[in-house]
C-alpha cells in the first residue's frame, strides 16, 4: 500500500477570490491533512502581488524524493 502525503499549492487570485492561478506547489510533503491545513495562513503570507492568496492541500502518493516532510507535532 502506498503512503499518502499532502502537498500545498498556493494560488494567486483577483479581488474577491476570483480567477485564481497556481503560483507554486511547496517543496514539502505533509504527513497529515491537518498539518497541511494548519500551515496554510503562514505559507500564503509569503506570496505577494495578488489581491488574495489561497492555499489548497491535496493528497498524493509517494512524494518526490526531494520533498521535505512536515510531521504532525502536538502542541
C-alpha positions, 0 to 999 in steps of 0.5 A: 500500500502506498503512503499518502502525503499532502502537498500545498499549492498556493494560488494567486487570485483577483479581488474577491477570490476570483480567477485564481492561478497556481503560483507554486506547489511547496517543496514539502510533503505533509504527513497529515491533512491537518498539518497541511491545513494548519500551515496554510495562513503562514505559507500564503503570507509569503506570496505577494502581488495578488489581491488574495492568496489561497492555499489548497492541500491535496493528497498524493502518493509517494512524494518526490524524493526531494520533498521535505516532510512536515510531521504532525507535532502536538502542541 
